Every structure is written in C-alpha cells, then in structure tokens.
Amino acid sequence: MRAFLLLLLLAVTAPAFAAPRLSHIYPAGGQRGTTVKLTFSGGELKDITGFYTTGTGLTAKIDPGGDAASRTVAITVAPDAPLGIQQIRVYDGTGLSNPRYFRVGQWPEQVEAEPNDSPKEALKVDLPVTVNGRIQQGTDRDGVTFHAKPGETVVCEVEGLRVLGQVGNSWLKGYMEIQDADGNVLAESQGTPDDYYRWDPVIAFEPPKAGDYTVFYRDLNWRGAAMAVYRLTVGTVPHAVGIFPLGGQRGASCEIHFDGPNLAGAAQKITIPADAPDNLDVAFTGPQGATNLRPFHVSALPDAVQNTKNQTHESAQMVPFPCVVSGRLAVDGSRDYYRFRLEKPQKVVLEVFSRRVGTPMDAEIILFDRNGKLLQVNDDARGRDCRIEHDLPAGDYLVRVRDIDDRGGPAFPYRLVLSPPQPAFDLLATPDAPKLARGANVSLTVKVERRDGFDGDVTVIVSGLPPGVTAAPLTIAKDKKEGALTLTATADAAPGPLRLSIRGAGTANGQKISVTARAIETYNIQGTAFQRGLIGPILLITEK
C-alpha cells in the first residue's frame, strides 16, 4: 500500500515534459543571400531537433552542443527570400516553441562589438548597412559612425519593437540621436508618432556639411537586457511614411503613391486578388531598393477617391452609397466633407479605417443632415478609429472627417466606409501550436466572433492536410460561440510541423462568406495581457 501511495505521489508531483521556449534570438535577422549564425536563448532547448518558419526562403542547421538555455542555429537566407519579418520556431518531441521574429533584410549587415558607446569607439560603417545590436545593460548606448554630405538624405531606422526587443516584461523603448564630429546633437527621435511603429525611432537626416556623423541608440529610460535586441539600418535608402490610397477593392487594379525620404514621385501599380484578405502589406521597389512594408486595407465595396476641394459644407464631395472613400487629411487642420444620398430608409454604417492601417491619425467622424444639423458624432469606437451606426430616412446627408488633434499631411490617409451593415464573422483557433502524436487525436477550440448582425451557422473546413491526418466535420451552430475541431493522425502519419489552413464558411443576406481562422499569442507587458496575431495554428505531429 505504501509503495502504491509513493508511486501515486510521484505521478502527481513529477513535472511534465515542457516544450522548448524562446526568450529571444540574436541577431534578429539576416541579409538575403547570406548565412548567419544566431543564438537562440530561452528554456528547454537542449534537445531541439527541428526549425520551422511561417515564411519561405529560410533553411536552418542546428549546431550540436549547447544547453537548455542556449543553442546556436545557422540560418541560410535565400537570395529571393521575401523581405520582411517571418515567425520562426524550434521544436522537439515535446512540442513547438513560441514564435520569435526574424527579419529578412536587403542591405549588408554587421553585428555590433562592445564597447561602442562613444564617438571614438563607435562602429565605423559604409552605407547602406544594417547593424544588429542589443542594449545589454542600463548604461549601454550603441554608436555607429558614417560619412555623409549635403544633398543626401540619410535614413536611420531602428527595428526594436518590431523584432520583439524587450527589457524584462516591457518593450525596448528607443531613443536615437545623431551627433556631428564635435558632439553636437543635430537630430533626435523617441520613436515615431505612427502607432504602427510606436517606440521604433526613425530619422531622415540631411547633413549640413560633408563629414563623419555618429548615430547613437539606447533605451529611452536607460534600461538594458540580453533580450533587448534591435536592428539599425542607415543609408540613403527609401522610407515610406505614408501611402495613398490606403486601400482598394478586391479584384481591382490600383496605383499606390509612396511618400517619404528618397521617394520623390514613387508610385507602384498593383492588382488586388479577388480573394485577398482584409489587410495586405505593400512596398515600393526602385533603384535604391525596397521601402518598408506599409499596411493596405482591402474591401469588397466599390472605391471612390477624394477630390481636394471638399473642405467645407458647401464644397462637400458627392460620393455613391455604398462605397469606400480613399481620402487624406492633406494639411494640419483639414476637414474633409462628403455627401451621399439614400434612396430608401435604412440603417447606415459610417466607419473610418486609419490607425488600424498603420497611420498616426486619431479620427473623428460627424454625421449631418442635408442642412448641416448634427445627427451623431463619434471618436474612438474601434481603438483610435471611429464608427457610427444610424437609422436614416431617404435623403441627402453630410459626413465630416478630421483628426482629433487637427493634424494632417502625407502620413494621414484614411478609408471612409459608407454602407449598410455588412454581416460578417472572424474565426480564432487555439492553441496556436497543438501537438498530435501518431495514432492519436487532438482537439482545437474554434471561436466565432460575429459582427454586424451575422447570426448564421459556420461550417469549419480544414484543407491541405497530409496523408494520414484527418479532421472531423464541424459546424458551429448560429446560437453557439465556439466548437471543438478534432484532428486524428494514423500510426504511419509523417512526423513534423505543418501550418493548418482552417476556414469558416457561412451565408448572410444571400452572400457567401469565407474566413481564414486566426491564431494569437497572449503575452504580458507591465502587468497587462496583450494579444499578438500569429500565422497558424502550426500543428506538430510527433512519434509519440
């Protein structure tokens, strides 16, 4: 009996095998066409056997040796690997790790060498260059010295938040300054006002004379940690601070104009796929290279484009109903007016997409009747974006859009949606990295988030499964918020990771709706739980 109780106690108290965990990777990226050695830091890394990326163009070789807290991985970046951030993970028989971000770059790269916190010790570079570094202690600041001359615009851009640079349970909050050879501070930045970048500084620097200049980077509050990784790009390279239009219609062609340093007259035509998701990323590629990616809003509604003479009630621009207007607050203090006509009484939705699509705009919207009588005003219905729902009789109406702080300029485009309610839904699949042993099954929770009156059934479809892996049929009834999706693997299913393609199909107002399920990661920053969108879920099939 005592032996049985001892065995039971051991079964209860023995720790379960934990999956690998990543705190950070360093460096946090690499140039196309090169091989870079990275240190993966975290926990339970001793027995990792595999590497997985949500993108393409990366292959990895895990070096032997290392321990539970640190492993070395050599990543080869293909010459045609897509520029931008990929989510990467490692795994072993216990499961997949959480994701970290790896940035594929286009310029030659260097890794900082300490000490480099004075002009004399700063890393000397030729332009363009991307320097990989980290702010390792509270007194640390990193310097990079470059040569420049008048007539050039040298872009200095940090990616810290965007490559998940952290100090403890807080983001690395960047401060950057540029000094001349005499130590005079000529430019500085504490991050951009654009919420898409938040605490990642950008400076477009115009040298007053030919000579050497040093850019210094540190945490705004003089903090540091091994996981405070960043990438600093310096060069006469193009950088997009805004695009116009900010979006387009599915299946249509659109010419996008890019505004920012080293981008005079830059425009690029794209064709939006008929099955495009609600948000895309776009960039301009020219002789000086490719710009940073900018978010681009996609809709099924017809497009209208703002004219530039709609700054008063009297000059309000007539637009069709329904439509999406691509507009921009051209200068500080801009107020853009639009007029639309309803042929019958109906509920109307007026909504601005701007902050959600990477701009600093804090939008306000006002609905007036045809004579200018205020009917409804809104600010911050969707984060910093605004939305109005109103039952209206037939007739003409006016809409006014402005920034609540009266800002404007190339970085302040928006998308104004005028339409009846558009019933829709989103799907969320959890967990983001399920494990499925051969000869067994696993269940994922699929949640339906209904919007604008959608109240129908949702049929869940899993496509692209490999031989030996099947998904049980699942329909989430109209009165349910979630369902269990069961995946089964045969005893001879091939082991390894794969991205699950989970879609939901439904019908609203006679129109078919098809949505791809999202995955999320919940993380804690300064005691507050936040969620980050992930590509996935990623399923790991294991031997046992």
Secondary structure by P-SEA (a helix, b strand, c coil): caaaaaaaaaaacccccccbbbcccccccccccbbbbbbbbccccccccccccccccbbbbbbccccccbbbbbbbbccccccbbbbbbccccccccbbbbbbbbccbbbbbccccccccccccccccbbbbbccccccbbbbbbbbbbccbbbbbbbcccccccccccccbbbbbbbbccccccccccccccccccccbbbbbcccccbbbbbbbbcccccccccccccccccccbbbbcccccccccccbbbbbbbbcccccbbbbbbbbccccccbbbbbbbcccccccbbbbbbcccbbbbbccccccccbbbbbcccbbbbccccccbbbbbbbbbbccbbbbbbbbcccccccccbbbbbbbccccccccccccccccbbbbbbbcccccbbbbbbbccccccccbbbbbbbccccccbbbbbcccbbbbccccbbbbbbbbbcccccbbbbbbbbccccccccccccccccccccbbbbbbbcccccbbbbbbbbbbbbccccbbbbbbbbbbbbbbcccbbbbbbbcccbbbbccc
